[in-house]
Structure formats: C-alpha cells, structure tokens
Amino acid sequence: MRRVFDRLTGDKTADRVVPPSGATAWLTSFTAGAMAFLAVFAMALSLAAGRLADRWSDALARTATVRISAPEGQMDAQTKAVLAVLKTTPGIVDARALTDDEQRRLLAPWFGPDLPLDVLSLPRLIDVTETDTGFDAEGLRLRLAAEAPGAVLDDHSRWRRPMVEAASRMRLLGLLSIGLIGATMAAMITLAAGSALSANQQVIKVLRLVGAQDTYIARAFVRRFTFRAGVGALAGTLIGMVGVAFLPRMDAAGGFLTGLGFQGAGWLLPLILPPLAAVVAFGATRYAALRKLRELT
C-alpha cells in the first residue's frame, strides 16, 4: 500500500518532466470530465429504466383481468357467472366488474373523454386481485370456459415478462456503456501520455544520462496524469449530477419518465466515478509511459 501511495505522490521534482500546460493537460482533464459526465447519465438512465420496469411489474404482479365478450342480452348473466366463479377460486382476494365510467377513463387516452360507450359493443372488464401465492390460472380458465364461454382470463404474465427482460437488458446496457466510456477514457489518456513523452524526448535523454531510471520518469507522468484525470472526472461528475437533478420529476413527466435521476442513497453512487477514473488513468499512463520509454531506448 505504501508503494502505491509513493507512486501516486512520487518525487515532485520529477514533475518537471511533464509539461504543466498545453494540449496534453486540457485533453486529459476534458476527456475525463466528459466521460464522467456521460457515465453519470448512463447510470441514471439505467437505474430509472429498472425502476420503471420494476414498478410496472409489481403493479401487475398481483392483478389479473377477465374480459367478457358476449351478446348484449347475455352480458349481465355471464358477468354474474364469472364473478361467482372468481369468488370461489382459491388465491383470489377480490373481483369486481368495472363500471362504464371506469372503462371510459381507461380508454380516454386513446379515444378521448367523449367515447360513446352506449353505442359501442365493448367487452366487460373484471378486475381481479390475487393473494401473495396467486391462483391456478389454467384451472381458472377451464372453469370460466364452462360457466361463461365469452370470458377470457389475462393474468398479465405476457406484460410482466417483457418488462423484467427490458429491465435486465437496460441494466446490462448501462454497465456496458460505463465500460465503453472507461475504455475510451483510457485510450485518450494513453495517447495524451504518449504525446507528452514524445514531446520531451530531449529531457528524457538528459535524465537518463544523469542516471535517472525509467521508473522514476514514468512515475512523474503517472502522478500528473492521474491527478488531471481525477480532477476532470470530479468536475464532470458534479456537473452531471446537477444536470440529473434538473431533469423532470415523475409528476411533471406524466408518470412515464418516473424521475430520471437518483433516489436516496443512490446519489452517492456517481461519486465512485472520480476514483475509478483515477485508477483507469493510473493504469493507462503507466502502460503508455513504460512502453514509450522502451521505444525511446
């Protein structure tokens, strides 16, 4: 541990090997900041997508719907028959038929609030609430087919499954995006470190003549570029967190965006990015420095 700390702190006099300003300075800081900024949004979007799918999945997990399509003269009779079957089915807490006003509100987002239900032959919907253990869907379908031929059970499994898959894929996509961002930052810092070494070939030759080891020279680059990347990533992370904080909240977005941001202790999650960027810069700079010094031998 002491050795790693010494590599990061290094000999401050050796920092003169690294140009204190110029293209490599702003390129390293800007790259680290931009990548951290993008990583914050990738993290926020993946978490928000996961919360959205989890919320929808939980909302549908203990509910089911029975849709009754029957001629007008048989609708009331089949509705009563279906309700009687549902009330005697183990695993069902409650079952009730939706009123015309409730069905009108469900269809309003697609057809408007003035939908004439009295002239349309719409199916009757029955809302079913399950227990934690649930019910036997296949057995219930057979009973409904015998008592009410026009009744169709929807246990929402076809809705839940894509949501769970979407949540998993979005989380994986977020992690992949962060990995690609880290790789891009490592590549840019490697190029910047190599450029700085090439620009100081004469200084390196003089240092070697007076007995400086390559590890001594490389340590100066590692320390300086790690510091630049850490500071840049910290700035990019803070700017990204501020940007996420100003994104629309759930009530302002109509419930669809579900608050594209962090919640509670999740706000601490982006703070791992600056140390992570410093570690990436440390490894990339050390690799680039030692490789370039071998080429300059």
C-alpha positions in Angstrom: 0.0 0.0 0.0 2.9 2.3 0.8 4.4 1.6 -2.5 1.2 2.5 -4.4 1.0 5.7 -2.4 4.5 6.6 -3.2 3.9 6.0 -6.9 1.0 8.5 -6.8 2.8 11.1 -4.8 6.1 10.5 -6.3 9.1 12.9 -6.4 7.7 16.3 -7.0 10.9 17.4 -8.7 10.3 14.8 -11.3 7.1 16.5 -12.4 9.2 18.9 -14.4 9.5 16.2 -16.9 5.8 16.5 -17.7 4.7 19.8 -19.4 2.5 21.7 -16.9 0.2 23.0 -19.7 -0.6 22.5 -23.3 -2.7 20.1 -25.3 -2.0 17.1 -23.1 -3.1 18.9 -20.0 -6.5 20.1 -21.2 -7.1 16.9 -23.3 -6.7 14.7 -20.2 -8.9 16.8 -18.0 -11.5 17.4 -20.6 -11.7 13.7 -21.6 -12.0 12.5 -18.0 -14.7 15.2 -17.3 -16.7 14.4 -20.5 -16.6 10.7 -19.9 -17.6 11.0 -16.2 -20.5 13.3 -17.3 -21.7 10.7 -19.8 -21.3 7.9 -17.2 -23.5 9.8 -14.7 -26.3 9.9 -17.3 -25.8 6.3 -18.3 -26.0 5.3 -14.7 -29.1 7.4 -14.1 -30.9 6.2 -17.2 -30.3 2.6 -16.5 -31.5 2.9 -12.9 -34.6 4.8 -14.0 -35.4 2.2 -16.6 -35.0 -0.5 -14.0 -37.3 1.3 -11.5 -39.9 1.8 -14.3 -40.0 -1.9 -15.2 -40.0 -3.0 -11.6 -42.8 -0.6 -10.7 -44.9 -1.8 -13.6 -44.1 -5.4 -12.9 -45.0 -5.1 -9.2 -48.2 -3.3 -10.1 -49.2 -6.2 -12.4 -47.8 -9.0 -10.3 -50.9 -9.4 -8.0 -53.6 -8.4 -10.5 -55.4 -10.1 -13.4 -58.2 -9.2 -15.7 -61.2 -11.1 -17.1 -62.6 -9.8 -20.3 -66.2 -10.8 -21.2 -67.3 -10.6 -24.8 -70.9 -11.6 -25.2 -74.1 -10.5 -26.9 -76.0 -7.7 -25.1 -78.7 -10.0 -23.8 -76.1 -12.3 -22.2 -73.6 -9.8 -20.8 -75.2 -9.4 -17.4 -75.7 -13.2 -16.9 -72.1 -14.1 -17.9 -70.7 -11.3 -15.7 -72.6 -12.7 -12.7 -71.4 -16.2 -13.5 -67.8 -15.0 -13.8 -67.9 -13.1 -10.5 -69.4 -16.2 -8.8 -66.5 -18.4 -10.1 -63.9 -15.8 -9.1 -65.3 -15.5 -5.6 -64.9 -19.2 -5.0 -61.4 -19.5 -6.5 -58.6 -20.0 -4.0 -55.9 -17.4 -4.3 -58.2 -14.5 -5.3 -58.9 -11.8 -2.7 -61.3 -9.6 -4.7 -63.0 -9.4 -8.0 -65.3 -6.6 -9.3 -66.7 -5.5 -12.6 -65.5 -2.1 -13.8 -68.3 0.5 -14.3 -68.8 2.3 -17.6 -67.2 5.4 -16.2 -64.1 3.4 -15.2 -63.8 1.8 -18.6 -64.3 5.2 -20.2 -61.4 6.6 -18.2 -59.2 3.6 -19.3 -59.9 4.3 -23.0 -59.8 8.1 -22.8 -56.0 8.3 -23.5 -56.6 6.6 -26.9 -60.1 7.7 -27.9 -60.7 10.9 -25.9 -63.1 11.5 -22.9 -66.3 11.6 -25.0 -66.3 7.9 -26.1 -69.9 6.8 -26.6 -70.0 3.5 -24.8 -73.7 3.3 -25.1 -73.4 2.8 -28.9 -70.3 0.6 -28.9 -70.2 -3.0 -28.1 -67.3 -3.1 -25.7 -66.4 -6.1 -23.6 -66.9 -6.0 -19.9 -63.8 -6.0 -17.8 -63.5 -7.6 -14.3 -60.6 -6.5 -12.1 -59.1 -9.4 -10.1 -56.8 -9.0 -7.1 -54.7 -12.0 -6.1 -53.1 -13.2 -2.9 -49.4 -13.4 -2.5 -49.4 -17.1 -3.5 -51.6 -16.4 -6.5 -54.1 -18.8 -8.2 -54.1 -21.6 -10.7 -54.5 -19.8 -14.0 -55.0 -22.8 -16.1 -57.7 -24.3 -13.8 -59.5 -21.0 -13.7 -59.5 -20.7 -17.4 -61.2 -24.1 -17.7 -63.9 -23.1 -15.1 -64.5 -19.9 -16.9 -64.9 -21.6 -20.2 -67.5 -23.9 -18.7 -69.5 -21.2 -17.0 -69.0 -18.2 -19.4 -67.9 -19.0 -22.9 -67.2 -15.4 -23.6 -64.8 -14.9 -20.7 -61.0 -14.6 -21.3 -58.5 -14.5 -18.4 -55.5 -12.3 -18.7 -53.0 -13.0 -15.8 -50.7 -10.2 -17.1 -47.8 -12.7 -17.5 -47.3 -11.6 -21.1 -46.9 -8.0 -19.7 -44.6 -8.8 -16.8 -42.1 -11.0 -18.7 -41.1 -8.3 -21.3 -40.7 -5.8 -18.5 -38.4 -7.9 -16.5 -36.4 -8.7 -19.6 -36.3 -5.0 -20.5 -35.1 -4.1 -17.0 -32.3 -6.6 -17.2 -31.2 -5.5 -20.6 -31.3 -1.8 -19.7 -29.1 -2.5 -16.6 -26.7 -4.5 -18.7 -26.7 -1.8 -21.3 -25.9 0.8 -18.6 -23.0 -1.3 -17.4 -21.7 -1.8 -20.9 -21.9 1.9 -21.6 -19.9 2.7 -18.5 -17.3 0.1 -19.5 -17.1 1.6 -23.0 -16.7 5.1 -21.5 -13.9 3.9 -19.3 -12.2 2.2 -22.2 -12.5 5.4 -24.3 -11.0 7.5 -21.5 -8.1 5.0 -21.1 -7.4 5.2 -24.8 -7.4 9.0 -24.8 -5.2 9.3 -21.8 -2.8 6.7 -23.3 -2.5 8.9 -26.4 -2.0 12.0 -24.3 0.7 10.5 -22.2 2.5 9.1 -25.2 2.3 12.5 -26.9 3.8 14.2 -23.8 6.6 11.7 -23.6 7.4 12.2 -27.3 7.5 16.0 -26.8 10.0 15.6 -24.0 12.5 13.2 -25.7 15.4 15.5 -25.2 14.6 16.0 -21.5 14.3 12.2 -21.1 17.7 11.6 -22.7 19.3 14.1 -20.4 17.7 12.5 -17.3 19.0 9.1 -18.4 22.5 10.5 -18.9 22.5 11.7 -15.3 21.3 8.3 -14.0 17.5 8.6 -13.9 15.7 5.2 -14.1 12.7 4.8 -16.4 10.5 4.0 -13.4 11.5 7.4 -12.0 10.5 9.2 -15.2 7.3 7.1 -15.7 6.3 7.9 -12.1 6.2 11.6 -12.9 3.8 11.0 -15.8 1.6 8.6 -13.7 1.3 11.1 -10.9 0.5 14.1 -13.1 -1.9 12.4 -15.4 -3.7 10.6 -12.6 -4.2 13.9 -10.8 -5.5 15.5 -14.0 -7.9 12.7 -14.7 -9.2 12.6 -11.2 -9.9 16.4 -11.1 -11.5 16.3 -14.5 -13.7 13.4 -13.6 -14.8 15.0 -10.4 -15.8 18.2 -12.2 -17.7 16.1 -14.9 -19.4 14.0 -12.2 -20.6 17.1 -10.3 -21.9 18.7 -13.4 -23.6 15.5 -14.4 -25.3 15.2 -11.0 -26.5 18.8 -11.3 -27.9 18.0 -14.7 -29.7 14.9 -13.4 -31.1 16.9 -10.5 -32.8 19.3 -13.0 -34.4 16.5 -15.1 -38.3 16.3 -14.9 -39.7 14.7 -11.9 -42.3 11.9 -12.1 -45.3 14.2 -11.6 -44.0 16.7 -14.2 -43.5 13.9 -16.7 -46.9 12.3 -16.5 -45.5 9.2 -14.8 -43.7 7.9 -17.8 -40.2 9.1 -17.0 -40.6 8.1 -13.4 -38.0 10.6 -12.3 -34.8 10.2 -14.4 -32.4 10.5 -11.5 -31.1 9.0 -8.4 -33.1 8.4 -5.2 -31.9 8.4 -1.6 -28.5 6.8 -1.1 -28.3 6.4 -4.9 -27.0 9.9 -5.1 -23.7 8.6 -3.6 -23.3 6.1 -6.5 -21.8 8.6 -9.0 -19.2 9.6 -6.5 -17.3 6.3 -7.3 -16.6 7.7 -10.8 -13.7 10.1 -9.9 -11.7 7.4 -8.0 -12.5 4.9 -10.8 -11.3 7.4 -13.4 -8.1 8.0 -11.4 -7.4 4.2 -11.3 -8.0 4.0 -15.1 -5.7 6.9 -15.7 -3.1 5.4 -13.4 -3.1 2.1 -15.3 -3.3 3.7 -18.8 -0.5 6.2 -18.1 1.8 3.7 -16.6 1.4 1.4 -19.5 1.9 4.2 -22.0 4.9 5.6 -20.2 6.8 2.4 -19.9 6.0 1.4 -23.5 7.1 4.7 -24.9 10.3 4.8 -22.8 11.2 1.4 -24.2 10.7 2.8 -27.7 13.0 5.7 -26.9 15.8 3.5 -25.7 
